[in-house]
Amino acid sequence: MTRRAGMSLTEVLVALFIMALGTIAILTMFPLGAIQMGQALRDDRTAQAATQADSFMRMYWQANVCEPLQGVPTGAMPDSNLFQAFTDPSTAAVNAGGTAQKQQFLLAVTAPGPGVVSPSYPVVVDPMGAVARLGSANQLWVFGRNQNPLGTSGTNQVRMNLATITNAPNAPKTLAFRTCSLLDGLGYNTFGLSDAPGTQLSPPPPIPSTVDRETRYNWLWVLQQPDLNSSTSANMVVVVFDKRTHLFAPPTAEQLFTPVAVPGSNAGLVGSTQVSFTQGSAPPVQKGDWLMDVTVTHMDCGANVYIPNNPPPIPSLPPPPAPAPFPPFALQQPVPLVRNGNFYRVISITDNPITGTTDIEFQTPLKPESMTPLSSIFAQINPSVSAATVQTIQALIQANSVVQPNQRQFVLMTGVVDVFDRAPLSYP
């Protein structure tokens, strides 16, 4: 009988060790796969939400904004407040929500005329946000300064509802939810049938099925006309939320943060991907979160930049024949300057012990300002000043028109999962 050599204990242990490594490697694939599957589902739902929001707003823009503006008798409800919000947000907010919504120091903008491109104010179209704050002084403003009784802080970013929801005879709050959330699908009863239109049962089942709505994903729009001379076109951004609860708007749902200037750094300037905040006062963001630049500035009669939460530092030009010396009366009247409404995705957060700041890096650089063209501001220069003084004022205007980091305002909206830049709205 031939003896067959067996395996030694060492060989068995080595084999078990190798098998254990392979087993562990296989097991780690399951949670990673589940995470990837969950992320894929989330990406799919947010893309669906953006597509649905895009289609709805294009229909609404044509039927409720542009065609009434052009005098086309379509029978749709005109949304004059939404259209007015592009040029005069304060008046539009008062018309939509009453005098409590007035931002009295926010100046209106006008079309500069052919050949000069000037953007409108950005308008946040947020039916769910508006009905969640219904009756509050902050209903139609994104972290508006009305949250502060002294009126010294807050943004000038208007939030509008849709006329079809505001004027709905029944359940406008429910209609806002239906308009800005995904229709998830049909529910099925114990007979395996749905309540789809045309389904008739005789006799009817004892347990009716339901139409389920997806309560997890909902959205708002940010619209801004790139050229006030073209009133029927607007840029559109769809902002999709994950787990934004309907009719629930706690104080932390929108938070305002102001960056700081760091000597020797371009953080917070156009073209930079970084903004810096004082440690302890930085937005509580994580990688993948979004911040919205809601910077709005005006220029007073001395060509100084200010945030329109209070009256301009230098008053308007007195009527002739009162003297108009420079610099207090460099311009004939205060003018709107910057009006941003841009979103940026956060990719890193770093505490800098040297500067005492928290540095937040964005995926994309800060975009050029949406602002009144300098030529339109130059046209407001005091006509009584000398030619040499005009050149000095122009240089001052050009220098002061550059937004400094501590003049910017960022809003953190809780629950934003993705932001989609869509093709511009147009008509016809």
Backbone hydrogen bonds, N-H to C=O, Kabsch-Sander energy under -0.5 kcal/mol:
donor,donor_aa,acceptor,acceptor_aa,energy
5,A,3,R,-0.5
12,V,8,S,-2.0
13,L,9,L,-2.5
14,V,10,T,-2.4
15,A,11,E,-2.4
16,L,12,V,-2.6
17,F,13,L,-2.3
18,I,14,V,-2.4
19,M,15,A,-2.5
20,A,16,L,-2.4
21,L,17,F,-2.1
22,G,18,I,-2.1
23,T,19,M,-2.5
24,I,20,A,-2.7
25,A,21,L,-2.4
26,I,22,G,-2.1
27,L,23,T,-2.6
28,T,24,I,-2.1
29,M,25,A,-0.6
29,M,26,I,-1.0
30,F,26,I,-0.5
30,F,27,L,-1.2
32,L,28,T,-1.4
33,G,29,M,-2.5
34,A,30,F,-2.4
35,I,31,P,-2.4
36,Q,32,L,-2.6
37,M,33,G,-2.6
38,G,34,A,-2.5
39,Q,35,I,-2.4
40,A,36,Q,-2.4
41,L,37,M,-2.4
42,R,38,G,-2.2
43,D,39,Q,-2.8
44,D,40,A,-2.3
45,R,41,L,-2.5
46,T,42,R,-2.5
47,A,43,D,-2.1
48,Q,44,D,-2.2
49,A,45,R,-2.6
50,A,46,T,-2.5
51,T,47,A,-2.2
52,Q,48,Q,-2.6
53,A,49,A,-2.7
54,D,50,A,-2.4
55,S,51,T,-2.3
56,F,52,Q,-2.3
57,M,53,A,-2.5
58,R,54,D,-2.0
59,M,55,S,-1.8
60,Y,56,F,-2.7
61,W,57,M,-3.2
62,Q,58,R,-1.7
63,A,59,M,-2.7
64,N,60,Y,-2.8
65,V,60,Y,-0.7
65,V,61,W,-0.7
66,C,61,W,-3.0
67,E,62,Q,-2.3
69,L,65,V,-1.3
70,Q,66,C,-2.2
71,G,67,E,-0.5
71,G,68,P,-0.8
72,V,67,E,-3.1
74,T,72,V,-1.6
79,D,64,N,-2.7
80,S,78,P,-0.7
83,F,79,D,-1.5
84,Q,80,S,-2.5
85,A,81,N,-1.8
86,F,82,L,-0.6
86,F,83,F,-1.0
87,T,84,Q,-1.1
88,D,84,Q,-3.1
92,A,88,D,-2.1
93,A,89,P,-2.5
94,V,90,S,-2.0
95,N,91,T,-2.5
96,A,92,A,-1.7
97,G,93,A,-2.7
98,G,94,V,-2.5
101,Q,98,G,-1.9
102,K,99,T,-1.7
104,Q,102,K,-0.6
106,L,103,Q,-1.9
107,L,105,F,-0.7
109,V,87,T,-2.5
116,V,113,G,-1.6
118,S,116,V,-0.6
120,S,225,Q,-2.6
121,Y,86,F,-3.0
123,V,223,L,-3.2
124,V,158,V,-2.1
125,V,123,V,-0.8
125,V,221,W,-2.9
126,D,124,V,-0.9
126,D,160,M,-2.0
130,A,126,D,-2.5
131,V,127,P,-2.5
132,A,128,M,-1.6
133,R,129,G,-0.9
133,R,130,A,-0.5
134,L,131,V,-1.1
136,S,133,R,-2.4
139,Q,136,S,-1.5
141,W,138,N,-1.1
142,V,157,Q,-2.9
143,F,141,W,-0.8
144,G,141,W,-1.0
145,R,155,T,-0.9
147,Q,144,G,-2.0
148,N,145,R,-1.8
151,G,148,N,-1.7
155,T,143,F,-2.1
158,V,156,N,-0.7
159,R,140,L,-2.8
160,M,124,V,-2.9
165,I,162,L,-1.1
166,T,162,L,-2.9
167,N,163,A,-2.4
168,A,165,I,-1.3
175,L,171,A,-2.1
176,A,172,P,-2.1
177,F,173,K,-1.6
178,R,174,T,-2.4
179,T,175,L,-2.3
180,C,176,A,-1.7
181,S,178,R,-0.6
182,L,217,Y,-1.2
184,D,182,L,-1.0
184,D,212,D,-0.5
185,G,212,D,-1.6
187,G,210,T,-4.5
189,N,193,L,-2.3
192,G,189,N,-2.1
195,D,187,G,-0.5
199,T,196,A,-2.1
200,Q,198,G,-0.6
212,D,185,G,-1.8
212,D,210,T,-0.7
214,E,182,L,-2.6
215,T,213,R,-0.9
218,N,241,F,-1.2
219,W,180,C,-1.6
220,L,239,V,-1.9
221,W,125,V,-2.5
222,V,237,V,-2.5
223,L,123,V,-2.8
224,Q,235,N,-1.7
228,L,118,S,-2.7
230,S,227,D,-2.0
231,S,229,N,-0.7
233,S,230,S,-1.1
234,A,425,L,-1.7
235,N,224,Q,-3.1
236,M,422,R,-0.6
237,V,222,V,-1.9
238,V,420,F,-2.7
239,V,220,L,-2.6
239,V,237,V,-0.5
240,V,238,V,-0.6
240,V,418,D,-2.6
241,F,218,N,-3.6
242,D,415,G,-3.0
243,K,216,R,-3.3
243,K,241,F,-0.5
244,R,216,R,-0.7
245,T,243,K,-0.8
248,F,245,T,-1.4
253,A,250,P,-2.2
254,E,251,P,-0.7
255,Q,412,L,-1.8
257,F,410,F,-2.7
260,V,276,S,-2.7
265,S,262,V,-2.1
268,G,274,Q,-2.5
269,L,266,N,-2.1
271,G,366,L,-1.9
272,S,269,L,-2.2
275,V,360,I,-2.3
277,F,358,T,-2.1
279,Q,356,G,-1.9
281,S,278,T,-2.7
285,V,283,P,-2.3
288,G,346,V,-3.1
289,D,286,Q,-2.4
291,L,344,Y,-2.4
292,M,411,V,-2.4
293,D,291,L,-0.5
293,D,342,N,-3.6
294,V,292,M,-0.8
294,V,409,Q,-2.5
297,T,338,V,-1.9
298,H,306,Y,-3.0
299,M,335,V,-2.8
300,D,304,N,-2.8
301,C,314,I,-0.9
303,A,300,D,-2.1
306,Y,298,H,-2.4
309,N,307,I,-2.9
310,N,307,I,-0.8
317,L,332,Q,-1.3
322,A,319,P,-1.8
329,F,325,P,-2.0
330,A,301,C,-1.6
330,A,327,P,-1.2
331,L,301,C,-2.4
332,Q,380,Q,-3.2
335,V,299,M,-2.4
337,L,297,T,-2.4
338,V,297,T,-0.7
339,R,370,S,-3.0
340,N,295,T,-3.0
342,N,293,D,-1.3
344,Y,291,L,-2.4
346,V,289,D,-3.2
347,I,361,E,-2.9
348,S,361,E,-1.1
350,T,359,D,-2.6
352,N,350,T,-0.5
352,N,357,T,-3.4
356,G,352,N,-1.6
357,T,352,N,-1.2
358,T,277,F,-3.4
359,D,350,T,-3.4
359,D,357,T,-0.6
360,I,275,V,-3.0
360,I,358,T,-0.5
361,E,348,S,-2.4
362,F,273,T,-3.9
363,Q,345,R,-2.2
366,L,272,S,-2.5
371,M,369,E,-0.9
372,T,337,L,-2.1
376,S,373,P,-0.9
377,I,373,P,-1.3
378,F,374,L,-3.1
379,A,375,S,-1.3
380,Q,377,I,-1.9
381,I,378,F,-1.7
382,N,330,A,-2.7
385,V,382,N,-1.5
390,V,386,S,-2.0
391,Q,387,A,-1.6
392,T,388,A,-1.6
393,I,389,T,-2.7
394,Q,390,V,-2.6
395,A,391,Q,-2.1
396,L,392,T,-2.1
397,I,393,I,-2.9
398,Q,394,Q,-2.5
399,A,395,A,-2.2
400,N,396,L,-2.7
401,S,397,I,-1.5
402,V,399,A,-1.1
403,V,401,S,-0.6
407,Q,404,Q,-2.1
408,R,404,Q,-0.6
408,R,405,P,-1.3
410,F,257,F,-2.9
411,V,292,M,-2.5
412,L,255,Q,-2.6
413,M,411,V,-0.7
414,T,253,A,-2.2
414,T,412,L,-0.6
416,V,413,M,-1.3
417,V,240,V,-2.6
418,D,240,V,-1.4
420,F,238,V,-2.9
421,D,419,V,-0.5
422,R,236,M,-2.2
422,R,420,F,-0.7
425,L,234,A,-3.4
